């Protein structure tokens, strides 16, 4: 039995494998919950994931809910077992995390995008933040759920820019296997009390590695899903080049189409097909990316309204709304990150 198998077997046998092992102060936050109350179970899980509801199918059989968790900065690691036949229903979309789910014992069923699948030991899934889910749990099943902030996946170097639909249940292969190997190391360290994670550089590196492997999984999936896409036509590139060189100007679609040397309707159709958005939406996204770069480069001393105006957005409130929709954080959050960067991190997007 290799190290990974031993770790998973130990976690399957002990639902509190990653529970706190020491009473001394530790920068890694540990928590352990056990309850027969469905509302307490909902509260415990919602604190680290998202709002949801529980449908309890065996009213005469109480829950034996167990939740052992540890947190490294913004990433959480959770062993969860309900000990009863219940459904967990997640209806909210545009959630703040991607969640890697690894069965440890038994099997559960998941319904997503009108498709029902079974996930058991040896499988994995990656919950996307824009998909509703229903999980059907049996009495004996348990799983590991690792929550990574959405902005860590969709921002920064080699970011993932596809739809937030995640990856459905499937056998573990390739990058997913590498991620599970790494998670086994992290969980063994938690079982020892998380001493290595007292070091800020180690914490930052661990969190970035988990996020990086999830990005790699998603990008690999996106590349294999669309191998036959044709390159964008010349007029799309001409329009992008023109918009890129006039980010500070008040641009109208007429001027963009003129620079691209095609009618407006042709340009709209091409951007919709090859970029998945309109030319004006592309321009806004590019301006927001540059605004974020300027905020991060300011070391926390930027005037956000001045930067918004610089990129043609005169209404500060509207700029903040667009910014939060794209980056899942407020401009002021980015400014705070620039002022107090995490040790060992590179906040500037590539």
N, C-alpha and C positions, 0 to 999 in steps of 0.2 A: 504494500500500500504506500503510494507516494505521499509527499507532504500535503499536497492539495486534498487528496482523498481523506487523509487523516483529519485535516481541518474541518472539512464538510461533515465527516462522520461525527466528530466531536460536537459540532454545532447542532447536528440532528438529534444527538442524544441529550444535549444540554441547552435548553432554550435561553439560558442566561450566560452563554459562553462569553459574550463581550461585555458582561456586567462589570461594574467597577470593583476592583480588587483591593483598594487601599482607602484609608480614611484621610490621608494627607491631601493637601492642596495639589491640584493637577490642572493644567490648562485645557486638557481634554475633558469635555463635559460628559459624564456618564449618567444614565438614568435607568431605573428598573421599576416596572409596573406589573402588578398582578391583580386581577379583579374579576368578579362575576357580574359586574354592572355594565351593561352595554353602553350607557352614556359615558362612563369612565373610559371605556375602550375607545370610543369615538374621540373623546378629548385628547387622550394620550397620542393617538395616531395623527390627529389633525394638527397637533402642535408642531410636528416635524414635516408633515406633508401638506394636506389641503382639506377643506371641508368635504364631508361625505356623510352618508347615512348607512345604517345597518338594518338588515331585515333578518330577524331571528326566526328560524323555521321550527325549532323544537323548544317551545316555551317552557315545557316541563324539565328541560335539561339546561341548567345554567351554564353560562360561559365559564371557561377557565382561561381567560385572556392573559397572555404573557407578552411583555414588550421590553426587550433589553436593547438599549441604544447608547451610542457614543457619537460625539460630534467633534470634528476637526474644522474649526473656523465655520464655514458655511455649508459644509458637506456632512450629512448624517448617515450613520450605519445602524441598521435596525434589524433585530431578530423579532419576528412576530408570529404568534400562534393564537388562535381563537378558542380552540378546544370545544367547538360546537359547530353545528351545521348552520352557517349564516351566509348572507350575501352582503358584500361591501359595494355600495353604489356611489360612483363618483360622477357627478353631473356637471360640475363646473369645468369650463375650458379656459384657455389662456392662463394656465397655472404657472407658477413660478419655478417649477423644477422638472427635470428629467429624472426618472426613477428606474434604476436597474433592479430587476426582480430575479432572484435565484431560488428555486425550490430547494428545501433542505430535507423534507420528509413528506411522504404522501404525494397527493396531487390536488390541484385546484383547477377550476374552469374559469375562463375569462371570455367575456363578450365585449367586443369592440368593433365599431363600424359594421354592425349588423352581422358579424361573424362570430361563432362560438368555437373556441379552441380549448384543448386541455394542455396544461403545463405541469410537468412532473420532474422528478430528479433527473439531471442530465440536460434539461432544457434551460432556457433563459428568456426574458423579454425585456424590452426597454420601453417604458411607458412614455409616450409623447405628451407634452403639456396641452395640446389642443384637441385631444380625443377623450370623449366620455368612456368610462369603463364600468363593467360590473364583474366582480370576482365572486365566484361561488366556492366557498370553503367547506371542506369536510372536517370531521372531528379531529383527525390525526395530523392534518397537514401543518407545515410551518415553512417559513421562507425568510430569506435575507433581502432587505430592500435598501438600496443605497440611493440617497437623494442628492442630486447635484444641481445647484442653481442654474436656471435656464440661461442667464446672461453669461455664465462661464462657458457654455457650449456655443452660444451664438455670437460672442464677441471675441476680439483679440486675434492673435495669429492663427492661421489655418482654421478659422471659425466655420461652423456649419450654418449655412444660410437657407436650407430647405425648409419645407413645412414641418411643423412640430407634431408629427404623427408617430415618431418612435419606430420600434421594430416589434412585430408580433411574436408570439411564442414560437421558438424553433430550437433544434438541437444546438448544443454549444460547439462552435468551431472557430478557427482563425483568431481574429482580434478579441472576440468575446471570451475565448479560452485564456488568452493572455491577461485580460482584465480580471477574470476570476482567479487566476494564479496570483495576481497582485493583491486582490482583496483578501485572499487567504493569509498572506503575510500581514496585512493590516489587522485582520481580526485576531490573529495569534498575538500580535503586539497588544491589542486591547485586552486579551485574556491575561496578559502579564501585568496589566495595569497602565499600559500606554506610556511607559517611561520615555521611549524614543520621541514621542510627540510633545514632550516638554520643550523641545527645541523648536523655535519659530521657523527656522529654515526647513526643518524636516516636515513640519506641519504644512507649510506652503507647497513644498515639493510633492508631498503625498496628495494633497488636494488637486494640484495641477496635473499630476499623472493620471488620476482617476478621470478628471474631466477630459484630458487629452485623448485617452483611450476611447472614451465615449464619442468624442468628435470623430476620431478615426473610423469607428464603426459606422457612424451615420454617413460620413463622406464616402466611405467605401460602398455602402448600400446605394447612395444616390448616384454614384458613378456607374455602378453595374445596372441600375434600373433604367438608365437613359444612354446606352452606348451609341445609339444611332442618330442622336440629335445633330442636325446640320448646323454649321457655323452661321452666326448672324450675318446678314447681308451688309454690304459696304455702307449703305445709308444709315444703318443703326450705329455703326462705328463712327461715322461722320457726325451724327447727332450727339453721341456721347462725348466725342472730342470737343465739339463746340460748347456743350454744356459745362464740361470740366474746365474750360478756359474762361467761362463767364459765370462762375459760381456766385460772385458778388454783385452781379447785375440783375436788373429786373427783366427777366426773360419771358417772352410770350411764345406760345406754340408756333405762331406764324414764323418767327425768326428761326426757331429750331428746324422747322421743316425746310425753310429756305436754305439753311446751311447744309442740310442733308440732301438737298436737290431732289426732293420728292414731295408730292402732295401730302397735306396733313393726314388725310385718311390712310394713306399707304404707311406713313410713319407710325400711326397709332396701331395699325394691324401688325406691323413688324415687331414693335416693342411688346405687344401683348403675346405674340407667338414665341419670341426668342428671349424675352426678359421677364415675362409674367407680370408686367405692369405697364402703365402708360408712360410716355416720355416725361411728363410733369412729375409723376410719382418717382421715377428714376432720379430726376433732378433733386427732388426733395430729399430722397434717401442719401444721395451723395453729399448734399449740404449738411445733413444731420451728422454723417460720418466725419466730415471735416470739422464741424462744430465740436463734436466730442473729442477729436484729436487736439483741438486748440485748448479745450478745458483741461484735458489731462496734461498737456504740455505746460500749463500755467503754474504748476506746483501749488495749486489751491488759491491762486490770487486773481483768477479770472472774474470779469464782470459778465455774467451770463447773458443779460439783456444786450450788452454791447456785442457779444459774439453772435447772438441771434440776429441782430440787425446787420452784422457784417455779411451774413449769408442770406440776406433778403427776407428775413422773417421779422416784421416790425412789431408783431403782437406777441408779447412775452408769454402770455397764457397759452396761446395756440402752439407756440414753439414747444412749450413744456409738454403739451398733450402729445404732439407728434413724436417728441423725443422719448417719452415714456412708452409709447406704443412700439417704437422700434427697438429700444434697448432694455425695456422692462426695468427701468430705474429712472428716477427724476434727475434733471440736470444738477440739482444740488447734491444728490448722492454721488455723482461722478466727481463733482468739485471736492467733496469730502475725501473721496478715494485719492484724488490728486494731492491733497494736503497731507493725508496720512496713508501712504502706500504700504501695502503688505510687504514684509521682508522677503526678498528674493524674487519679487514679481516684476514683470514688465507690463505696465498698464497701457502703453501705447499700442494701438492696433497696427497690424502690419499693412 
